[in-house]
Amino acid sequence: MINGSVCVVLGARGKTSQRLIELLVKKGASEIRAVVRPSTESASGFDDASVSVVQGDISKIDTLREAFQGANYVFNGASGKGYQGAMDVDWFGVGSTASLAKEAGVEQYLLVSSQFVHPDNHWHPIRLLLNTVPNPSPDTSPDTSPDTNSLESNNDIRPAG
Ligand SMILES: NC(=O)c1ccc[n+]([C@@H]2O[C@H](COP(=O)([O-])OP(=O)(O)OC[C@H]3O[C@@H](n4cnc5c(N)ncnc54)[C@H](OP(=O)(O)O)[C@@H]3O)[C@@H](O)[C@H]2O)c1
């Protein structure tokens, strides 16, 4: 139930998160914490009074602690650029933010996955290519690799569309 809830949106300056924030406002979230990177130029631009801009960087997990405190929902619409960005945000960042959400007592963590997970895209050339790229070993960073067990019954994976 979004109405009256406290929501955190990661990657709040991104195209997907912007639309998500509009929807959360429409659905009556009482507080929306729009997380932007400190390096992101403009920190304003969200019109509704329920939206507050907070600074945080997924690659520095401690910068998100305060934003997650007391939140009902965390929406992860962030996406890194380049190899290091993809590693920090799309690989290790998913596990570390999900673990932090659990630690902070967040009720639900929602990840905006790639549109290529949709069954319609099963034979898409990019998905075929990505499926052949070996994943980095979780052993390289045991504290931050995605831990699906830690999500327990809050784990709800659905294709978009
Ligand atoms: N399932 C679907 O149908 C579907 C459709 C569209 C998109 N998506 C997925 O949604 C995700 C976002 O796509 P998009 O097009 O909205 O991307 P985007 O416009 O590039 O936005 C990504 C956001 O992530 C932020 N970010 C990058 N590194 C960060 C970090 N270290 N800490 C915090 N924030 C960070 C960026 O911040 P800055 O503004 O500071 O650069 C940016 O605002 C992607 O994974 C994409 O595949 C899925």
The ligand as an SDF file (V2000), in Angstrom:
LIG
                    3D

 48 52  0  0  0  0  0  0  0  0999 V2000
   12.1910   -3.6180  -17.2330 N   0  0  0  0  0  0  0  0  0  0  0  0
   11.9540   -2.6430  -18.1440 C   0  0  0  0  0  0  0  0  0  0  0  0
   11.0090   -2.6840  -18.9260 O   0  0  0  0  0  0  0  0  0  0  0  0
   12.8660   -1.4410  -18.1520 C   0  0  0  0  0  0  0  0  0  0  0  0
   12.6030   -0.3400  -18.9500 C   0  0  0  0  0  0  0  0  0  0  0  0
   13.4720    0.7520  -18.8740 C   0  0  0  0  0  0  0  0  0  0  0  0
   14.5740    0.6990  -18.0340 C   0  0  0  0  0  0  0  0  0  0  0  0
   14.8120   -0.4040  -17.2950 N   0  0  0  0  0  0  0  0  0  0  0  0
   15.9610   -0.5100  -16.4090 C   0  0  0  0  0  0  0  0  0  0  0  0
   15.8910    0.5370  -15.4410 O   0  0  0  0  0  0  0  0  0  0  0  0
   17.2030    0.9080  -15.0450 C   0  0  0  0  0  0  0  0  0  0  0  0
   17.3610    2.4250  -15.1960 C   0  0  0  0  0  0  0  0  0  0  0  0
   17.2240    2.7800  -16.5670 O   0  0  0  0  0  0  0  0  0  0  0  0
   17.1500    4.3240  -16.9820 P   0  0  0  0  0  0  0  0  0  0  0  0
   16.9540    4.3590  -18.4460 O   0  0  0  0  0  0  0  0  0  0  0  0
   16.1760    5.0330  -16.0930 O   0  0  0  0  0  0  0  0  0  0  0  0
   18.6490    4.7960  -16.6520 O   0  0  0  0  0  0  0  0  0  0  0  0
   19.2470    6.2720  -16.4620 P   0  0  0  0  0  0  0  0  0  0  0  0
   18.3150    7.2970  -17.0180 O   0  0  0  0  0  0  0  0  0  0  0  0
   20.6400    6.2220  -16.9860 O   0  0  0  0  0  0  0  0  0  0  0  0
   19.2810    6.4490  -14.8880 O   0  0  0  0  0  0  0  0  0  0  0  0
   20.1450    5.7400  -14.0640 C   0  0  0  0  0  0  0  0  0  0  0  0
   20.3220    6.5130  -12.7820 C   0  0  0  0  0  0  0  0  0  0  0  0
   21.1720    5.7600  -11.9220 O   0  0  0  0  0  0  0  0  0  0  0  0
   21.9650    6.6860  -11.2120 C   0  0  0  0  0  0  0  0  0  0  0  0
   23.2190    6.1240  -10.7210 N   0  0  0  0  0  0  0  0  0  0  0  0
   24.2820    5.6760  -11.4190 C   0  0  0  0  0  0  0  0  0  0  0  0
   25.2630    5.2870  -10.6050 N   0  0  0  0  0  0  0  0  0  0  0  0
   24.8320    5.5110   -9.3380 C   0  0  0  0  0  0  0  0  0  0  0  0
   25.4010    5.3300   -8.0340 C   0  0  0  0  0  0  0  0  0  0  0  0
   26.6550    4.8610   -7.8750 N   0  0  0  0  0  0  0  0  0  0  0  0
   24.6550    5.6690   -6.9490 N   0  0  0  0  0  0  0  0  0  0  0  0
   23.4010    6.1610   -7.0780 C   0  0  0  0  0  0  0  0  0  0  0  0
   22.8020    6.3630   -8.2920 N   0  0  0  0  0  0  0  0  0  0  0  0
   23.5100    6.0390   -9.3960 C   0  0  0  0  0  0  0  0  0  0  0  0
   22.2730    7.7960  -12.2140 C   0  0  0  0  0  0  0  0  0  0  0  0
   22.6100    8.9470  -11.4630 O   0  0  0  0  0  0  0  0  0  0  0  0
   23.1730   10.2890  -12.1330 P   0  0  0  0  0  0  0  0  0  0  0  0
   21.9530   11.0560  -12.5530 O   0  0  0  0  0  0  0  0  0  0  0  0
   23.9350   10.9170  -11.0160 O   0  0  0  0  0  0  0  0  0  0  0  0
   24.0450    9.8740  -13.2910 O   0  0  0  0  0  0  0  0  0  0  0  0
   20.9680    7.9030  -12.9720 C   0  0  0  0  0  0  0  0  0  0  0  0
   20.1440    8.9040  -12.4390 O   0  0  0  0  0  0  0  0  0  0  0  0
   18.1610    0.1010  -15.9450 C   0  0  0  0  0  0  0  0  0  0  0  0
   18.5890   -1.0180  -15.2120 O   0  0  0  0  0  0  0  0  0  0  0  0
   17.2820   -0.3220  -17.1070 C   0  0  0  0  0  0  0  0  0  0  0  0
   17.7160   -1.5250  -17.7110 O   0  0  0  0  0  0  0  0  0  0  0  0
   13.9640   -1.4650  -17.3300 C   0  0  0  0  0  0  0  0  0  0  0  0
  1  2  1  0
  2  3  2  0
  2  4  1  0
  4  5  1  0
  4 48  2  0
  5  6  2  0
  6  7  1  0
  7  8  2  0
  8  9  1  0
  8 48  1  0
  9 10  1  0
  9 46  1  0
 10 11  1  0
 11 12  1  0
 11 44  1  0
 12 13  1  0
 13 14  1  0
 14 15  2  0
 14 16  1  0
 14 17  1  0
 17 18  1  0
 18 19  2  0
 18 20  1  0
 18 21  1  0
 21 22  1  0
 22 23  1  0
 23 24  1  0
 23 42  1  0
 24 25  1  0
 25 26  1  0
 25 36  1  0
 26 27  1  0
 26 35  1  0
 27 28  2  0
 28 29  1  0
 29 30  1  0
 29 35  2  0
 30 31  1  0
 30 32  2  0
 32 33  1  0
 33 34  2  0
 34 35  1  0
 36 37  1  0
 36 42  1  0
 37 38  1  0
 38 39  2  0
 38 40  1  0
 38 41  1  0
 42 43  1  0
 44 45  1  0
 44 46  1  0
 46 47  1  0
M  CHG  2   8   1  16  -1
M  END
$$$$
